[in-house]
Amino acid sequence: MSRRNEQREATRAQIVDAAVQSLIEVGVAATTTLEVQRRAGVSRGALLHHFPT
């Protein structure tokens, strides 16, 4: 696997982990895309690149 693909997968995993943690800690109603973005420490563009919908 190339370094770029590894980085892409790591970012995606970071976003998923942040989403799961948010769901556990604050629940569905308070888990917004902005909250996941903040917890994951990624840009809005990175979040939407990996999860466009």
PQR file of N, CA, C, O and H, with PARSE charges and radii, in Angstrom:
ATOM      1  N   MET A   1       0.846  -1.173   0.000 -0.4000 1.5000
ATOM      2  CA  MET A   1       0.000   0.000   0.000 -0.0000 2.0000
ATOM      3  C   MET A   1       0.899   1.246   0.000  0.5500 1.7000
ATOM      4  O   MET A   1       1.894   1.302   0.722 -0.5500 1.4000
ATOM      5  N   SER A   2       0.546   2.210  -0.793 -0.4000 1.5000
ATOM      6  CA  SER A   2       1.344   3.432  -0.883 -0.0000 2.0000
ATOM      7  C   SER A   2       1.149   4.301   0.366  0.5500 1.7000
ATOM      8  O   SER A   2       0.169   4.166   1.098 -0.5500 1.4000
ATOM      9  H   SER A   2      -0.263   2.164  -1.379  0.4000 1.0000
ATOM     10  N   ARG A   3       2.097   5.173   0.574 -0.4000 1.5000
ATOM     11  CA  ARG A   3       2.038   6.085   1.719 -0.0000 2.0000
ATOM     12  C   ARG A   3       0.765   6.930   1.669  0.5500 1.7000
ATOM     13  O   ARG A   3       0.146   7.181   2.703 -0.5500 1.4000
ATOM     14  H   ARG A   3       2.893   5.282  -0.021  0.4000 1.0000
ATOM     15  N   ARG A   4       0.378   7.363   0.485 -0.4000 1.5000
ATOM     16  CA  ARG A   4      -0.832   8.183   0.317 -0.0000 2.0000
ATOM     17  C   ARG A   4      -2.079   7.396   0.710  0.5500 1.7000
ATOM     18  O   ARG A   4      -2.966   7.927   1.378 -0.5500 1.4000
ATOM     19  H   ARG A   4       0.881   7.159  -0.355  0.4000 1.0000
ATOM     20  N   ASN A   5      -2.145   6.134   0.298 -0.4000 1.5000
ATOM     21  CA  ASN A   5      -3.299   5.302   0.660 -0.0000 2.0000
ATOM     22  C   ASN A   5      -3.346   5.048   2.159  0.5500 1.7000
ATOM     23  O   ASN A   5      -4.423   5.032   2.755 -0.5500 1.4000
ATOM     24  H   ASN A   5      -1.424   5.703  -0.244  0.4000 1.0000
ATOM     25  N   GLU A   6      -2.189   4.851   2.766 -0.4000 1.5000
ATOM     26  CA  GLU A   6      -2.128   4.661   4.217 -0.0000 2.0000
ATOM     27  C   GLU A   6      -2.643   5.901   4.936  0.5500 1.7000
ATOM     28  O   GLU A   6      -3.394   5.806   5.907 -0.5500 1.4000
ATOM     29  H   GLU A   6      -1.314   4.864   2.281  0.4000 1.0000
ATOM     30  N   GLN A   7      -2.230   7.058   4.449 -0.4000 1.5000
ATOM     31  CA  GLN A   7      -2.656   8.326   5.050 -0.0000 2.0000
ATOM     32  C   GLN A   7      -4.169   8.505   4.896  0.5500 1.7000
ATOM     33  O   GLN A   7      -4.848   8.946   5.823 -0.5500 1.4000
ATOM     34  H   GLN A   7      -1.620   7.135   3.660  0.4000 1.0000
ATOM     35  N   ARG A   8      -4.681   8.162   3.728 -0.4000 1.5000
ATOM     36  CA  ARG A   8      -6.116   8.281   3.451 -0.0000 2.0000
ATOM     37  C   ARG A   8      -6.916   7.380   4.400  0.5500 1.7000
ATOM     38  O   ARG A   8      -7.923   7.803   4.967 -0.5500 1.4000
ATOM     39  H   ARG A   8      -4.129   7.804   2.975  0.4000 1.0000
ATOM     40  N   GLU A   9      -6.460   6.145   4.565 -0.4000 1.5000
ATOM     41  CA  GLU A   9      -7.139   5.209   5.456 -0.0000 2.0000
ATOM     42  C   GLU A   9      -7.056   5.658   6.912  0.5500 1.7000
ATOM     43  O   GLU A   9      -8.016   5.494   7.664 -0.5500 1.4000
ATOM     44  H   GLU A   9      -5.641   5.802   4.104  0.4000 1.0000
ATOM     45  N   ALA A  10      -5.926   6.219   7.314 -0.4000 1.5000
ATOM     46  CA  ALA A  10      -5.763   6.707   8.684 -0.0000 2.0000
ATOM     47  C   ALA A  10      -6.715   7.868   8.965  0.5500 1.7000
ATOM     48  O   ALA A  10      -7.304   7.945  10.043 -0.5500 1.4000
ATOM     49  H   ALA A  10      -5.146   6.353   6.703  0.4000 1.0000
ATOM     50  N   THR A  11      -6.865   8.762   8.002 -0.4000 1.5000
ATOM     51  CA  THR A  11      -7.781   9.897   8.173 -0.0000 2.0000
ATOM     52  C   THR A  11      -9.212   9.410   8.275  0.5500 1.7000
ATOM     53  O   THR A  11      -9.976   9.881   9.118 -0.5500 1.4000
ATOM     54  H   THR A  11      -6.386   8.699   7.126  0.4000 1.0000
ATOM     55  N   ARG A  12      -9.573   8.476   7.426 -0.4000 1.5000
ATOM     56  CA  ARG A  12     -10.930   7.920   7.453 -0.0000 2.0000
ATOM     57  C   ARG A  12     -11.205   7.251   8.800  0.5500 1.7000
ATOM     58  O   ARG A  12     -12.275   7.443   9.379 -0.5500 1.4000
ATOM     59  H   ARG A  12      -8.953   8.093   6.741  0.4000 1.0000
ATOM     60  N   ALA A  13     -10.254   6.474   9.297 -0.4000 1.5000
ATOM     61  CA  ALA A  13     -10.411   5.805  10.596 -0.0000 2.0000
ATOM     62  C   ALA A  13     -10.519   6.821  11.724  0.5500 1.7000
ATOM     63  O   ALA A  13     -11.284   6.621  12.668 -0.5500 1.4000
ATOM     64  H   ALA A  13      -9.386   6.318   8.827  0.4000 1.0000
ATOM     65  N   GLN A  14      -9.766   7.901  11.636 -0.4000 1.5000
ATOM     66  CA  GLN A  14      -9.796   8.970  12.636 -0.0000 2.0000
ATOM     67  C   GLN A  14     -11.192   9.599  12.689  0.5500 1.7000
ATOM     68  O   GLN A  14     -11.709   9.886  13.769 -0.5500 1.4000
ATOM     69  H   GLN A  14      -9.144   8.064  10.869  0.4000 1.0000
ATOM     70  N   ILE A  15     -11.789   9.807  11.535 -0.4000 1.5000
ATOM     71  CA  ILE A  15     -13.134  10.392  11.462 -0.0000 2.0000
ATOM     72  C   ILE A  15     -14.168   9.425  12.038  0.5500 1.7000
ATOM     73  O   ILE A  15     -15.040   9.836  12.805 -0.5500 1.4000
ATOM     74  H   ILE A  15     -11.370   9.573  10.657  0.4000 1.0000
ATOM     75  N   VAL A  16     -14.077   8.163  11.680 -0.4000 1.5000
ATOM     76  CA  VAL A  16     -15.020   7.160  12.187 -0.0000 2.0000
ATOM     77  C   VAL A  16     -14.895   7.043  13.701  0.5500 1.7000
ATOM     78  O   VAL A  16     -15.905   7.004  14.403 -0.5500 1.4000
ATOM     79  H   VAL A  16     -13.369   7.829  11.058  0.4000 1.0000
ATOM     80  N   ASP A  17     -13.678   6.987  14.207 -0.4000 1.5000
ATOM     81  CA  ASP A  17     -13.464   6.903  15.653 -0.0000 2.0000
ATOM     82  C   ASP A  17     -14.065   8.114  16.370  0.5500 1.7000
ATOM     83  O   ASP A  17     -14.688   7.973  17.422 -0.5500 1.4000
ATOM     84  H   ASP A  17     -12.857   7.018  13.636  0.4000 1.0000
ATOM     85  N   ALA A  18     -13.875   9.292  15.798 -0.4000 1.5000
ATOM     86  CA  ALA A  18     -14.429  10.508  16.394 -0.0000 2.0000
ATOM     87  C   ALA A  18     -15.957  10.454  16.413  0.5500 1.7000
ATOM     88  O   ALA A  18     -16.583  10.875  17.386 -0.5500 1.4000
ATOM     89  H   ALA A  18     -13.369   9.406  14.944  0.4000 1.0000
ATOM     90  N   ALA A  19     -16.545   9.946  15.356 -0.4000 1.5000
ATOM     91  CA  ALA A  19     -18.005   9.836  15.287 -0.0000 2.0000
ATOM     92  C   ALA A  19     -18.529   8.863  16.338  0.5500 1.7000
ATOM     93  O   ALA A  19     -19.514   9.151  17.018 -0.5500 1.4000
ATOM     94  H   ALA A  19     -16.036   9.604  14.566  0.4000 1.0000
ATOM     95  N   VAL A  20     -17.883   7.730  16.470 -0.4000 1.5000
ATOM     96  CA  VAL A  20     -18.303   6.731  17.460 -0.0000 2.0000
ATOM     97  C   VAL A  20     -18.182   7.307  18.870  0.5500 1.7000
ATOM     98  O   VAL A  20     -19.098   7.164  19.680 -0.5500 1.4000
ATOM     99  H   VAL A  20     -17.082   7.496  15.918  0.4000 1.0000
ATOM    100  N   GLN A  21     -17.067   7.950  19.163 -0.4000 1.5000
ATOM    101  CA  GLN A  21     -16.877   8.553  20.484 -0.0000 2.0000
ATOM    102  C   GLN A  21     -17.940   9.604  20.772  0.5500 1.7000
ATOM    103  O   GLN A  21     -18.459   9.673  21.886 -0.5500 1.4000
ATOM    104  H   GLN A  21     -16.323   8.066  18.505  0.4000 1.0000
ATOM    105  N   SER A  22     -18.263  10.414  19.788 -0.4000 1.5000
ATOM    106  CA  SER A  22     -19.289  11.436  19.967 -0.0000 2.0000
ATOM    107  C   SER A  22     -20.646  10.791  20.231  0.5500 1.7000
ATOM    108  O   SER A  22     -21.385  11.234  21.111 -0.5500 1.4000
ATOM    109  H   SER A  22     -17.841  10.358  18.883  0.4000 1.0000
ATOM    110  N   LEU A  23     -20.971   9.765  19.485 -0.4000 1.5000
ATOM    111  CA  LEU A  23     -22.252   9.078  19.693 -0.0000 2.0000
ATOM    112  C   LEU A  23     -22.345   8.499  21.099  0.5500 1.7000
ATOM    113  O   LEU A  23     -23.397   8.566  21.735 -0.5500 1.4000
ATOM    114  H   LEU A  23     -20.371   9.405  18.770  0.4000 1.0000
ATOM    115  N   ILE A  24     -21.256   7.936  21.578 -0.4000 1.5000
ATOM    116  CA  ILE A  24     -21.229   7.363  22.924 -0.0000 2.0000
ATOM    117  C   ILE A  24     -21.350   8.456  23.981  0.5500 1.7000
ATOM    118  O   ILE A  24     -22.120   8.324  24.933 -0.5500 1.4000
ATOM    119  H   ILE A  24     -20.401   7.881  21.062  0.4000 1.0000
ATOM    120  N   GLU A  25     -20.592   9.529  23.812 -0.4000 1.5000
ATOM    121  CA  GLU A  25     -20.510  10.563  24.845 -0.0000 2.0000
ATOM    122  C   GLU A  25     -21.679  11.542  24.867  0.5500 1.7000
ATOM    123  O   GLU A  25     -22.144  11.920  25.942 -0.5500 1.4000
ATOM    124  H   GLU A  25     -19.967   9.636  23.039  0.4000 1.0000
ATOM    125  N   VAL A  26     -22.163  11.961  23.689 -0.4000 1.5000
ATOM    126  CA  VAL A  26     -23.204  12.998  23.677 -0.0000 2.0000
ATOM    127  C   VAL A  26     -24.498  12.567  23.002  0.5500 1.7000
ATOM    128  O   VAL A  26     -25.482  13.305  23.044 -0.5500 1.4000
ATOM    129  H   VAL A  26     -21.785  11.654  22.816  0.4000 1.0000
ATOM    130  N   GLY A  27     -24.523  11.393  22.384 -0.4000 1.5000
ATOM    131  CA  GLY A  27     -25.740  10.880  21.768 -0.0000 2.0000
ATOM    132  C   GLY A  27     -25.950  11.336  20.337  0.5500 1.7000
ATOM    133  O   GLY A  27     -25.207  12.157  19.799 -0.5500 1.4000
ATOM    134  H   GLY A  27     -23.724  10.793  22.350  0.4000 1.0000
ATOM    135  N   VAL A  28     -26.981  10.777  19.749 -0.4000 1.5000
ATOM    136  CA  VAL A  28     -27.282  11.018  18.336 -0.0000 2.0000
ATOM    137  C   VAL A  28     -27.643  12.476  18.067  0.5500 1.7000
ATOM    138  O   VAL A  28     -27.161  13.062  17.097 -0.5500 1.4000
ATOM    139  H   VAL A  28     -27.584  10.110  20.186  0.4000 1.0000
ATOM    140  N   ALA A  29     -28.473  13.058  18.902 -0.4000 1.5000
ATOM    141  CA  ALA A  29     -28.955  14.420  18.664 -0.0000 2.0000
ATOM    142  C   ALA A  29     -27.832  15.450  18.664  0.5500 1.7000
ATOM    143  O   ALA A  29     -27.904  16.439  17.935 -0.5500 1.4000
ATOM    144  H   ALA A  29     -28.864  12.582  19.690  0.4000 1.0000
ATOM    145  N   ALA A  30     -26.805  15.235  19.464 -0.4000 1.5000
ATOM    146  CA  ALA A  30     -25.712  16.210  19.567 -0.0000 2.0000
ATOM    147  C   ALA A  30     -24.513  15.865  18.678  0.5500 1.7000
ATOM    148  O   ALA A  30     -23.547  16.626  18.618 -0.5500 1.4000
ATOM    149  H   ALA A  30     -26.746  14.431  20.057  0.4000 1.0000
ATOM    150  N   THR A  31     -24.571  14.738  18.001 -0.4000 1.5000
ATOM    151  CA  THR A  31     -23.471  14.358  17.113 -0.0000 2.0000
ATOM    152  C   THR A  31     -23.725  14.945  15.730  0.5500 1.7000
ATOM    153  O   THR A  31     -24.454  14.373  14.920 -0.5500 1.4000
ATOM    154  H   THR A  31     -25.356  14.120  18.050  0.4000 1.0000
ATOM    155  N   THR A  32     -23.121  16.075  15.482 -0.4000 1.5000
ATOM    156  CA  THR A  32     -23.249  16.749  14.195 -0.0000 2.0000
ATOM    157  C   THR A  32     -21.961  16.555  13.398  0.5500 1.7000
ATOM    158  O   THR A  32     -20.950  16.102  13.935 -0.5500 1.4000
ATOM    159  H   THR A  32     -22.529  16.539  16.140  0.4000 1.0000
ATOM    160  N   THR A  33     -22.008  16.897  12.137 -0.4000 1.5000
ATOM    161  CA  THR A  33     -20.787  16.802  11.337 -0.0000 2.0000
ATOM    162  C   THR A  33     -19.725  17.746  11.878  0.5500 1.7000
ATOM    163  O   THR A  33     -18.538  17.419  11.854 -0.5500 1.4000
ATOM    164  H   THR A  33     -22.829  17.265  11.701  0.4000 1.0000
ATOM    165  N   LEU A  34     -20.131  18.905  12.362 -0.4000 1.5000
ATOM    166  CA  LEU A  34     -19.162  19.843  12.936 -0.0000 2.0000
ATOM    167  C   LEU A  34     -18.512  19.276  14.201  0.5500 1.7000
ATOM    168  O   LEU A  34     -17.321  19.481  14.436 -0.5500 1.4000
ATOM    169  H   LEU A  34     -21.095  19.171  12.382  0.4000 1.0000
ATOM    170  N   GLU A  35     -19.291  18.569  15.006 -0.4000 1.5000
ATOM    171  CA  GLU A  35     -18.749  17.949  16.212 -0.0000 2.0000
ATOM    172  C   GLU A  35     -17.755  16.851  15.849  0.5500 1.7000
ATOM    173  O   GLU A  35     -16.690  16.751  16.458 -0.5500 1.4000
ATOM    174  H   GLU A  35     -20.258  18.402  14.815  0.4000 1.0000
ATOM    175  N   VAL A  36     -18.092  16.044  14.877 -0.4000 1.5000
ATOM    176  CA  VAL A  36     -17.185  14.972  14.439 -0.0000 2.0000
ATOM    177  C   VAL A  36     -15.909  15.586  13.866  0.5500 1.7000
ATOM    178  O   VAL A  36     -14.809  15.122  14.166 -0.5500 1.4000
ATOM    179  H   VAL A  36     -18.957  16.125  14.382  0.4000 1.0000
ATOM    180  N   GLN A  37     -16.046  16.603  13.061 -0.4000 1.5000
ATOM    181  CA  GLN A  37     -14.890  17.299  12.471 -0.0000 2.0000
ATOM    182  C   GLN A  37     -13.973  17.837  13.563  0.5500 1.7000
ATOM    183  O   GLN A  37     -12.755  17.676  13.485 -0.5500 1.4000
ATOM    184  H   GLN A  37     -16.940  16.980  12.817  0.4000 1.0000
ATOM    185  N   ARG A  38     -14.550  18.473  14.577 -0.4000 1.5000
ATOM    186  CA  ARG A  38     -13.772  19.028  15.680 -0.0000 2.0000
ATOM    187  C   ARG A  38     -13.041  17.931  16.440  0.5500 1.7000
ATOM    188  O   ARG A  38     -11.851  18.059  16.725 -0.5500 1.4000
ATOM    189  H   ARG A  38     -15.539  18.603  14.640  0.4000 1.0000
ATOM    190  N   ARG A  39     -13.742  16.864  16.765 -0.4000 1.5000
ATOM    191  CA  ARG A  39     -13.140  15.765  17.518 -0.0000 2.0000
ATOM    192  C   ARG A  39     -12.036  15.073  16.725  0.5500 1.7000
ATOM    193  O   ARG A  39     -11.021  14.672  17.293 -0.5500 1.4000
ATOM    194  H   ARG A  39     -14.710  16.761  16.533  0.4000 1.0000
ATOM    195  N   ALA A  40     -12.229  14.932  15.421 -0.4000 1.5000
ATOM    196  CA  ALA A  40     -11.241  14.240  14.587 -0.0000 2.0000
ATOM    197  C   ALA A  40     -10.050  15.135  14.266  0.5500 1.7000
ATOM    198  O   ALA A  40      -8.976  14.646  13.914 -0.5500 1.4000
ATOM    199  H   ALA A  40     -13.054  15.257  14.959  0.4000 1.0000
ATOM    200  N   GLY A  41     -10.241  16.437  14.387 -0.4000 1.5000
ATOM    201  CA  GLY A  41      -9.163  17.363  14.070 -0.0000 2.0000
ATOM    202  C   GLY A  41      -8.861  17.431  12.585  0.5500 1.7000
ATOM    203  O   GLY A  41      -7.707  17.543  12.171 -0.5500 1.4000
ATOM    204  H   GLY A  41     -11.113  16.834  14.673  0.4000 1.0000
ATOM    205  N   VAL A  42      -9.929  17.359  11.788 -0.4000 1.5000
ATOM    206  CA  VAL A  42      -9.771  17.417  10.335 -0.0000 2.0000
ATOM    207  C   VAL A  42     -10.519  18.624   9.781  0.5500 1.7000
ATOM    208  O   VAL A  42     -11.370  19.204  10.455 -0.5500 1.4000
ATOM    209  H   VAL A  42     -10.866  17.267  12.124  0.4000 1.0000
ATOM    210  N   SER A  43     -10.197  18.986   8.569 -0.4000 1.5000
ATOM    211  CA  SER A  43     -10.873  20.102   7.918 -0.0000 2.0000
ATOM    212  C   SER A  43     -12.254  19.661   7.435  0.5500 1.7000
ATOM    213  O   SER A  43     -12.541  18.470   7.322 -0.5500 1.4000
ATOM    214  H   SER A  43      -9.506  18.514   8.022  0.4000 1.0000
ATOM    215  N   ARG A  44     -13.094  20.647   7.155 -0.4000 1.5000
ATOM    216  CA  ARG A  44     -14.419  20.358   6.597 -0.0000 2.0000
ATOM    217  C   ARG A  44     -14.281  19.614   5.269  0.5500 1.7000
ATOM    218  O   ARG A  44     -15.034  18.684   4.980 -0.5500 1.4000
ATOM    219  H   ARG A  44     -12.860  21.615   7.247  0.4000 1.0000
ATOM    220  N   GLY A  45     -13.302  20.045   4.467 -0.4000 1.5000
ATOM    221  CA  GLY A  45     -13.072  19.398   3.175 -0.0000 2.0000
ATOM    222  C   GLY A  45     -12.683  17.940   3.322  0.5500 1.7000
ATOM    223  O   GLY A  45     -13.146  17.097   2.555 -0.5500 1.4000
ATOM    224  H   GLY A  45     -12.690  20.801   4.701  0.4000 1.0000
ATOM    225  N   ALA A  46     -11.834  17.627   4.302 -0.4000 1.5000
ATOM    226  CA  ALA A  46     -11.427  16.244   4.531 -0.0000 2.0000
ATOM    227  C   ALA A  46     -12.623  15.395   4.944  0.5500 1.7000
ATOM    228  O   ALA A  46     -12.798  14.274   4.466 -0.5500 1.4000
ATOM    229  H   ALA A  46     -11.457  18.313   4.925  0.4000 1.0000
ATOM    230  N   LEU A  47     -13.440  15.943   5.835 -0.4000 1.5000
ATOM    231  CA  LEU A  47     -14.629  15.212   6.279 -0.0000 2.0000
ATOM    232  C   LEU A  47     -15.551  14.913   5.095  0.5500 1.7000
ATOM    233  O   LEU A  47     -16.010  13.783   4.926 -0.5500 1.4000
ATOM    234  H   LEU A  47     -13.298  16.853   6.222  0.4000 1.0000
ATOM    235  N   LEU A  48     -15.815  15.929   4.286 -0.4000 1.5000
ATOM    236  CA  LEU A  48     -16.723  15.757   3.153 -0.0000 2.0000
ATOM    237  C   LEU A  48     -16.111  14.927   2.031  0.5500 1.7000
ATOM    238  O   LEU A  48     -16.840  14.301   1.261 -0.5500 1.4000
ATOM    239  H   LEU A  48     -15.442  16.847   4.424  0.4000 1.0000
ATOM    240  N   HIS A  49     -14.806  14.913   1.928 -0.4000 1.5000
ATOM    241  CA  HIS A  49     -14.136  14.074   0.930 -0.0000 2.0000
ATOM    242  C   HIS A  49     -14.379  12.594   1.252  0.5500 1.7000
ATOM    243  O   HIS A  49     -14.683  11.796   0.366 -0.5500 1.4000
ATOM    244  H   HIS A  49     -14.214  15.421   2.553  0.4000 1.0000
ATOM    245  N   HIS A  50     -14.240  12.249   2.520 -0.4000 1.5000
ATOM    246  CA  HIS A  50     -14.394  10.853   2.937 -0.0000 2.0000
ATOM    247  C   HIS A  50     -15.851  10.440   3.101  0.5500 1.7000
ATOM    248  O   HIS A  50     -16.200   9.282   2.868 -0.5500 1.4000
ATOM    249  H   HIS A  50     -13.992  12.897   3.240  0.4000 1.0000
ATOM    250  N   PHE A  51     -16.706  11.388   3.502 -0.4000 1.5000
ATOM    251  CA  PHE A  51     -18.121  11.105   3.749 -0.0000 2.0000
ATOM    252  C   PHE A  51     -18.968  12.209   3.134  0.5500 1.7000
ATOM    253  O   PHE A  51     -19.434  13.094   3.851 -0.5500 1.4000
ATOM    254  H   PHE A  51     -16.422  12.329   3.690  0.4000 1.0000
ATOM    255  N   PRO A  52     -19.178  12.176   1.816 -0.5600 1.5000
ATOM    256  CA  PRO A  52     -19.873  13.260   1.127  0.2800 2.0000
ATOM    257  C   PRO A  52     -21.375  13.373   1.453  0.5500 1.7000
ATOM    258  O   PRO A  52     -21.976  14.427   1.244 -0.5500 1.4000
ATOM    259  N   THR A  53     -21.965  12.307   1.954 -0.4000 1.5000
ATOM    260  CA  THR A  53     -23.401  12.372   2.266 -0.0000 2.0000
ATOM    261  C   THR A  53     -23.665  12.007   3.709  0.5500 1.7000
ATOM    262  O   THR A  53     -24.816  12.009   4.146 -0.5500 1.4000
ATOM    263  H   THR A  53     -21.477  11.451   2.123  0.4000 1.0000
TER
END
